[in-house]
Amino acid sequence: MAKERLEQVIIGCKNGDERSFSELVDLYGRRLYGYFYRLTADGTVSEDLLSELFVKLVERFKSYRGGSFDGWLFTIASNVFYDYLRRKQRRRNLLERKKEQLALRPNETKRDDVRIDKLQMQLEKLDGDVRELIMLRFYSQLSFKEIAAMRAEPIGTTLSKVHRGLKKLRKLME
């Protein structure tokens, strides 16, 4: 692309012209995708990073003051990549800490996981209406009054359905 045309596209982007931005995406999208792909070796991650980069460009375009546009653009791309690496490292550290915590109390965790899995399986056996009521009450922490109002039914009906559902769930869990 001629330098003059690139300058027109940049001016258009600075002024918020969507066509200019679209043209910029067409001009640099493949190169930037290739840059991210060579760094990550993952097409999905590369597409996500490319999208993130173009969002940042919209936010930062007014900060471009001239000079090498490619240099400015790839500096932002590099920053996007390093932000991704930092997020990935934070996730990895979090998982490692969680693993260490779980290793300290393996029997408790296994027993709890089995109970949670069993509870989930038994909840699936309940009538859909009753299961929803239990979820609203105990997982969403809504009051019986709120649930009854939401479902446009008397509070006694709601209480009765939840009571019967919990009774059945207890039997299934034994």
C-alpha positions as CSV (number, residue, x, y, z in Angstrom):
1,M,0.0,0.0,0.0
2,A,1.2,3.4,-0.8
3,K,2.4,5.6,2.1
4,E,-0.1,8.3,1.2
5,R,-3.0,5.9,1.3
6,L,-1.9,4.5,4.7
7,E,-1.8,8.1,6.0
8,Q,-5.3,8.6,4.8
9,V,-6.5,5.4,6.5
10,I,-4.7,6.5,9.7
11,I,-6.4,9.9,9.7
12,G,-9.7,8.3,9.0
13,C,-9.2,5.9,11.9
14,K,-8.3,8.8,14.2
15,N,-11.5,10.5,13.2
16,G,-13.6,7.4,13.9
17,D,-14.3,6.5,10.3
18,E,-15.5,2.8,10.3
19,R,-14.5,2.2,6.7
20,S,-11.0,3.4,7.4
21,F,-10.8,1.1,10.4
22,S,-12.1,-1.8,8.3
23,E,-9.5,-1.1,5.7
24,L,-6.8,-1.1,8.4
25,V,-8.0,-4.5,9.6
26,D,-7.8,-5.8,6.0
27,L,-4.3,-4.4,5.6
28,Y,-2.8,-5.6,8.9
29,G,-5.1,-8.5,10.0
30,R,-3.1,-11.3,8.4
31,R,0.3,-10.0,9.5
32,L,-0.9,-9.5,13.0
33,Y,-2.6,-12.9,13.1
34,G,0.6,-14.5,11.8
35,Y,2.6,-12.6,14.5
36,F,0.3,-13.9,17.3
37,Y,0.2,-17.4,15.8
38,R,4.0,-17.7,15.7
39,L,4.1,-16.7,19.3
40,T,1.3,-18.9,20.6
41,A,1.0,-21.7,18.0
42,D,-2.7,-21.7,18.7
43,G,-5.2,-20.4,16.2
44,T,-8.0,-19.7,18.6
45,V,-5.7,-17.8,21.0
46,S,-4.3,-15.9,18.0
47,E,-7.8,-14.8,16.9
48,D,-8.7,-13.7,20.5
49,L,-5.5,-11.7,20.7
50,L,-6.1,-10.1,17.3
51,S,-9.6,-9.1,18.4
52,E,-8.3,-7.7,21.7
53,L,-5.6,-5.8,19.7
54,F,-8.2,-4.1,17.4
55,V,-10.3,-3.1,20.4
56,K,-7.2,-1.5,22.0
57,L,-6.5,0.3,18.7
58,V,-9.9,1.9,18.7
59,E,-9.2,3.1,22.2
60,R,-5.7,4.3,21.6
61,F,-5.7,5.6,18.0
62,K,-5.6,9.2,19.1
63,S,-2.3,8.6,20.8
64,Y,-0.5,7.8,17.5
65,R,1.7,10.9,16.9
66,G,3.3,9.9,13.7
67,G,6.5,8.1,12.9
68,S,6.6,4.4,12.1
69,F,3.0,3.2,12.2
70,D,4.1,-0.4,11.9
71,G,6.4,0.1,14.9
72,W,3.6,1.7,16.9
73,L,1.1,-1.0,15.9
74,F,3.4,-3.9,16.7
75,T,4.4,-2.4,20.0
76,I,0.7,-2.5,21.0
77,A,0.5,-6.1,19.6
78,S,3.5,-7.0,21.7
79,N,1.9,-5.5,24.8
80,V,-1.3,-7.4,24.1
81,F,0.7,-10.6,23.9
82,Y,2.6,-10.0,27.1
83,D,-0.7,-9.2,28.9
84,Y,-1.9,-12.6,27.7
85,L,1.2,-14.2,29.1
86,R,0.8,-12.5,32.4
87,R,-2.9,-13.6,32.6
88,K,-1.9,-17.2,31.7
89,Q,0.9,-17.2,34.4
90,R,-1.5,-15.9,37.0
91,R,-4.0,-18.6,36.1
92,R,-1.2,-21.2,36.3
93,N,-0.1,-19.9,39.7
94,L,-3.7,-20.0,41.0
95,L,-4.1,-23.6,39.8
96,E,-0.8,-24.6,41.5
97,R,-1.8,-23.0,44.8
98,K,-5.2,-24.7,44.6
99,K,-3.5,-28.0,43.9
100,E,-1.2,-27.5,46.9
101,Q,-4.2,-26.8,49.1
102,L,-6.0,-29.8,47.9
103,A,-2.9,-32.0,48.4
104,L,-2.9,-31.0,52.1
105,R,-6.4,-32.4,52.6
106,P,-6.9,-35.1,50.0
107,N,-9.4,-37.3,51.9
108,E,-11.7,-34.4,52.7
109,T,-11.7,-33.1,49.2
110,K,-12.4,-36.5,47.6
111,R,-15.2,-37.2,50.0
112,D,-16.7,-33.7,49.4
113,D,-16.4,-34.1,45.6
114,V,-18.1,-37.4,45.7
115,R,-20.9,-36.0,47.8
116,I,-21.3,-33.0,45.5
117,D,-21.4,-35.3,42.4
118,K,-23.9,-37.5,44.2
119,L,-26.1,-34.5,45.1
120,Q,-26.0,-33.3,41.5
121,M,-27.1,-36.7,40.2
122,Q,-29.9,-37.0,42.8
123,L,-31.1,-33.4,42.0
124,E,-31.4,-34.5,38.4
125,K,-33.9,-37.2,39.5
126,L,-36.2,-34.7,41.0
127,D,-39.1,-33.2,39.1
128,G,-37.9,-30.1,37.2
129,D,-40.3,-27.8,39.0
130,V,-39.1,-29.0,42.4
131,R,-35.5,-28.9,41.4
132,E,-35.9,-25.3,40.3
133,L,-37.5,-24.4,43.6
134,I,-34.6,-25.9,45.6
135,M,-32.1,-24.1,43.4
136,L,-33.9,-20.8,43.9
137,R,-34.0,-21.3,47.6
138,F,-30.6,-22.7,48.4
139,Y,-28.3,-21.7,45.6
140,S,-29.8,-18.4,44.6
141,Q,-30.7,-17.7,48.3
142,L,-34.1,-16.3,47.6
143,S,-36.7,-16.2,50.4
144,F,-39.8,-18.4,50.2
145,K,-41.8,-15.2,50.0
146,E,-39.7,-14.0,47.0
147,I,-40.0,-17.4,45.3
148,A,-43.8,-17.5,45.8
149,A,-44.2,-14.0,44.4
150,M,-42.0,-14.8,41.4
151,R,-44.0,-17.9,40.6
152,A,-47.4,-16.3,41.4
153,E,-48.4,-19.0,43.9
154,P,-49.3,-19.0,47.6
155,I,-46.4,-19.2,49.9
156,G,-47.8,-22.3,51.5
157,T,-47.7,-24.1,48.1
158,T,-44.0,-23.1,47.7
159,L,-43.1,-24.2,51.2
160,S,-44.9,-27.5,50.7
161,K,-43.2,-28.2,47.3
162,V,-39.7,-27.4,48.7
163,H,-40.4,-29.5,51.8
164,R,-41.5,-32.6,49.8
165,G,-38.6,-32.1,47.4
166,L,-36.0,-32.0,50.2
167,K,-37.6,-35.0,51.8
168,K,-37.3,-36.9,48.6
169,L,-33.7,-35.7,48.1
170,R,-32.7,-36.9,51.6
171,K,-34.0,-40.4,50.7
172,L,-32.1,-40.4,47.4
173,M,-28.9,-39.4,49.1
174,E,-29.0,-42.2,51.7
